[in-house]
Amino acid sequence: MGTAVMVTSGKGGTGKTSLTAGAASCLAALGRRVLCIDLDIGLRNLDLTLGLSDRALMDFTDVMDYRCSLLSAAVEQPEIRGLFLLTAPLSAGELDRERFREVVDEAKDYFDFIFMDSPAGLGEGFQLAMAAADRAVVVSAVDPAALRDAQRAVTELHSLPQLHLVMNRVNSRLIAKLRTSIDSAMDTAGLPLLGVVPEDPAVTMAAAAGIPLVLLSHKGAAPAYLNVAKRLLGQRVPLLRIR
């Protein structure tokens, strides 16, 4: 039985989609079957980050409305075996949260992890993901606005048994300038830390090229994603030092 992981941020621009793609890619590389579901209706871009923009033809509403099966809609990344995507529709009306939860429950029979990349904010995509999630990962940057929005998201997730924080796009000089630290960021968000991911221009370059980052780089954000993946598997891994 797989685990459904909601990835959220409260605020846009924190690198939530990149974290979703990176951690999912690493879990697949470690031998797990992983399904990523993009819930950003109308503004989807997880397909670009996973290098699947020309392959993802059916979306999760096609499965919800019984137009196709889950396994026929989920498309596999050709260079990272075991990594699949179920993309978001370009538009959708009101969605049945219970039916979406049924789709995710079905996915647990075929996949070890289901990553639900919810859009920024607390709207429909956030509510869909929360209805089906077993645990949540809140992604935040270190600036006060991002941390405040992450804290607001946390208050909506109180029903989930496991909540974790990933500090993303971390720059050591920025931390010094803001007179903050990872510890104080954890205290502000009120969550245990799952990982620290450095600011890395290769993330943007990989997305622009339509290639998963882990196929292009073994430094910067890539090893941080691997550490997050290992911790999701219950392994003890030291935090990545940000230089």
C-alpha positions, 0 to 999 in steps of 0.5 A: 500500500502506497503513501500519498504525500501532499506537497504544498507551500502556502505561497508561490515561488518557493520551488514546490514543483521543483522539490516534488519532481526532484524528490520523486525522481530520486525515489524512483531512482532508488527503486520505488514506483512513484506517481506525481499528480499535478493539481495546479489546474490551468497553470500546470508545469510539473510536466515540464519539470519532469520532461514529460510535456509532450507525453502527458495527454490525459489528466486526472479529471479524465480518470475521475470522470471514468474516461480512461483508467488510471494506469493508461493516463499515467505516463512514465518518464522514459529515462527514470523508470518507475516515475510517472505523471498524472497531469492537471487539466487546463480547466475544470469546474467544481471537483468531487473531493471524495472521487479524487480520494478514490483515485488516489486510493487506487493509485496506492495499489500500484505505486509506493508514493503518490506526490500531489503537487498542490498549487500555491494558496489554500484553494481547490487544488490545496483542498483536493490534495488534503482530502487524499493525503496521508502526510504533507510536506510544506515547502518554504523559503527563509523570507518572512512572507514565505514563512508566514504563509507556510505557517498559515498552510500548517493551520489548515493541515492539522488533520494530517498525522505527519507534517514536515518542512523543507526549507528551499532555495536557501542562500547562506548570504540571504540567511545572514542578511535576514538575521535568521537561521534554519532553526528559527525558520523551523520554529516559525513554521512549527514543523520538523525539518525534512530537508534543506535545499540550496538555491541552484540555477541549474533547477531553472535551466533543467526545467527550461530544457525539459529535463529532470534535474537529477539527469543533469546535475549531481551537486547543488539541489540534486543531492538535497533532493536525494536526502529528502527522498531517503528521509521519506524512506525512514533513513537517517541522513545528515542535513546538507550544508549550505555554503 
